[in-house]
Amino acid sequence: MKNEIPRREVLGMGIGAVALATSGAAFSAAQTGKETDPGKVNNSSDLSTFNKYGEELETIFLLRSSPIAVKMLEKETDIPKGAFRPKRDGGYHLAQCQAFGMSRREGKTVAMLKEDHWCPTALMAYGFVNQPASVTQWTHPYDRFEEGKYVGIVTAPLKKANFIPDVVIVYSNSTQLRALLLTMPISDVPLVSGHFFPPSCGWSVVAPMKTKQFYIVMPDPGEYQRALTEEGDMIFSIPREKMPTMMANVRKNEHGPFSYRDHNMFMHPDFEQPQFYKDMFKAWGLDSE
């Protein structure tokens, strides 16, 4: 039976953990240099590093599905080898959230070009089509890529992706997300933004790529209805440039006071008994205090 740690002491330990994370982040950034020059992240050793990130995130946070590697495609020849094309290879269309689901749950690499989509929002958010003025009458506002900049998007489970992602997307419950966020140094808190209205396919990709900030996104109704996203799931998007430092912090705090696997509820022995319990125990000659 573990001894209870008073909440005040836990909070104090948390501050220490944050301080360790800060120093660890600085050391990692200085050691790797990857965050300062993301354009050079393209060789096989870097790819294996990102694959390792995927394995570690799944293991450390006991995720129910794989973190997703997401890359925007500037030309069709950028599609990685072996990618599944819904219309060409399956004879059907998908919404982008369904493609996310196939990658994170089924382990598939899915390339979505304009002709593969079955939901208008992603087409507009990713700049694959022009956005009609009438769109503001039926959807919440969202940022989008410049029209024509990209021709498609590819997703895969991070642990086995054969491409360097632009963004990593993690689906988790709120407790797993909290544990991940609490590995961050206090200095990174302003870099975490959030958006809680549709479309989640847009906000989880466009915003972190354009701002280079972390984004917490609420799965929208399409995610739940069509892509089978579980109740209670949240989306956490991480720009490629932030991954090395974030993972250094995750490793340092894997067994810290706020870690997902080690931060448990406490089972209290000798809990305070209601008076009628005490009366009954005394009548039986048993301890009641």
N, C-alpha and C positions, 0 to 999 in steps of 0.2 A: 504494500500500500504506500503510495507516494505521500510525502508530507505536503500539506497545503502551503503554497507560497502566497502571502498576503498580496492583495492587488497593488498596494503602494510599492512593494518591492518589485513586483513584476514590471510595473511601469518604469521604475528606475533602471531595471535591467534592459528594458526596451530602449531607453536612451543610450545606454552603453552599446547595445547592438547596432543602433543607428550610427554611432560614432565609428564602430568597427567597419560598418558597411561603407561609410564615407571614405575612410582610409583605403579600404580594399578597392573601391571603385577607382580612386585616384591612381593606385598602384597598377591596376589592370589596364586603365586607359594609357598610362605611360608606357607600360610594358608592350602592349599590342599595337597601339597606334591606329587600330582599325576604325575607331569612331571618327578620327579626324580626316580620314581619306577613304570614304566608303566606295568611291569609284574604282578602287583597286581591289575590292573584294570579289575576285573572280577566278581564283585558281582552285585546284582540287583540295588542297589542305584547308582552305577557307570553307569550302563546301562541306567537308567532313566535320568541321567545327560547328557549322549550323545544324547538321544532322545530329551531332552530339547534344546540342542545345535542346532539340526536340525530345530526345530520349530522357534528358535530365528533367525537363519540365514535367513530363508525364510521370516520372518516378517520384520526384520530390513533392509534387502537389496531388498525386494520386488522381490525375485527370481521367475522366470517363471517355474522352476522345482526344485524338492527337491535335496538338497545335498545328496550325495551317501556315505553310509558306505561300505567300501571295506575290505574284510578279505581274506587272503591266507589260504588255507586248507592243512594241513599236512597229513591228512588221511580222508577217505570218511566218517567215523563216526563223523567228525567235522561239517558236513553239518547241519545247523540249521533246526529245525522242521518247516515244512511247506514250505520249499524252492522249487521253481519250477525248474525242470530239463528239459531243452529243448528237448533232444532226447527221454528220458523216458516218460515224461508227455505230450509233445506236438507233438512228432513224427517228429521233424525237428531240424535243427542246426542253430546256431547264430554266428555272429561275436561278439567279446567281446564288441565293441562299441554299438552294438544293445542291449546287455544285460544291459549295462549302461543306455541306453535309456529307457528300460522297467522299470528299478528300479526308475529312477528319474522322469519319466512322468506318468507311470501307477501304481507306488507304489508297484511293485512286488519284492519279494525276489527271486533272480535268482542264482542258483549254476551251475557253468560251470566246468565240468571235461573234460578231454581230448576228449572224444567222442562227446561232445556237440558243439565243436568249428567248424567254417566254414571259418576261416581266419587263415593263417599259422603264422602270426607275433606274435599274443598273445601266441600261443602254444610254440613258441621258447623263447619269452621274459620271460615268467613265468616258463621256465624250464620243461615244460611238455613233450617235445620231444627233440631229439638231433638237433643241428643246423648244417645243411650242409655247407661246405665251400663256395658253390656257392651263398649263400644268400647275400654276399657282392656285388654281381654283379647287384642286382636288388632292394636293399633297402638301406636306410640310416643307418648308424651304431647306435646301441643302446645297453644299458646295459641289462643284464638278470640275473635272479636268477640261482643258481646252479641247474643243471639238476637233477631231482628226489627229490628236497627238498620239493616241493609242488605237490599235486595231483589235486588241483582245486582252484577256486576262487568263492567267494560268494559276492553278492552286494544286497543292499536294501536301501530304503529311510532312511536317518539317523534318522528322527523323529519317525520311528516305527521299526527300526532294532531290532532283538532279539539276537544280538551278538555285542561284542565290536569290533570296526573296527581297522584295522592296519593303514588305510589311509582314510581320508574324502576328497571327490572330489566335488568341487563346479563348476557348469556351470553357467556363468554369462556374461553379456555384459561388455564392457571395463569400463564403468562408474561405474557399481556396483563393479567391481574388484578394481578399483582405490580407491573407498570409503573404501573397506575392507583393502586394503594395508595401507592406511593412518591412520588406527587405531593402527598400529604397532609402538612401540618405535623405535627411530633411531638405537638403539643398535641391533635390529633384522633385519635391512636392509640387512646385509651380509648373512643372512640365507635364503634369497629369491633368488632362481635360476630360470632359464628359459630355455626352449628348444622349438624351433619353426619349427622343421622338424619331419616327421613321424618316428616311429609310436606313436601316442598319447596314445594308450592303454598301451604301455610299459612305456613311460616316465612319465605318470601320476601315475603309481603304483610302478614300480621297483625303480626309482630314489629316491622318497621321503622315501620309506621304508629303502633303503640302506644307504642313507646319513643323514636321520633325518632332512632334510631341506624342506622348502616350495618350491613348483615348479609351475611356470606358464607355461602352455603347449598350443600350438596352435593345435586345432582340425585338424586332418589330412583329406585327401580327403574321406577316408572311412567313417569317422564320419559324413561328410556332405551328401554323396551320399546314404549311407546305413542305417545310424542311425538317420537321419533327424535332425541333429544338426543345429541350426539356424545360418544364416549368422551373423557375429559379435560376436558370442559366443567365450569365452575363457574358459580354464580349469584351476582351481586353486586347487592344491593338498596339503593337510595338514597332516603331520604325526600325528598319535594318540598322541604322547608325547607332541606335541605343542598345542593341542586343548584347555586345560584348561586356559593357559596363553593368548592365542589368543582371546578366548571368553571373558575373563576379560577385555581385551582392547576394544573389540567390544562393550561391554555393557557400558563402561565408555565414549565412543565416539559416542554412538547411536544418540545423538542430538548435536554433536559437529559441528564446522564450515565446516567440510568436509564430514558430514554424507550424505548418499545417499538420504534420504527422505527430508532433510532440506536444502541441498546445491543446491539452485535453481538459474536459470537464472533470471536476473532482468528485469522487465518491466519499461522502462524509460518514464515517462510523459514529456511533453515539450521537446521532442527530437529536435535536431538541424534540422531546416527546410531548404530544398533547396530554393534558392532565388526566384524561380517562385512560390513556395508555399507562401512565404512571400508577394510577390506582390499581389497575389490573395486575401489573407486574409486582407491586407490593403485596397484593393478595396472594400471589403465587410464590412469594418469597424470592423473587428475582430482583436484580439491580434495576433501578429506575433513574439513577442520577449518573 
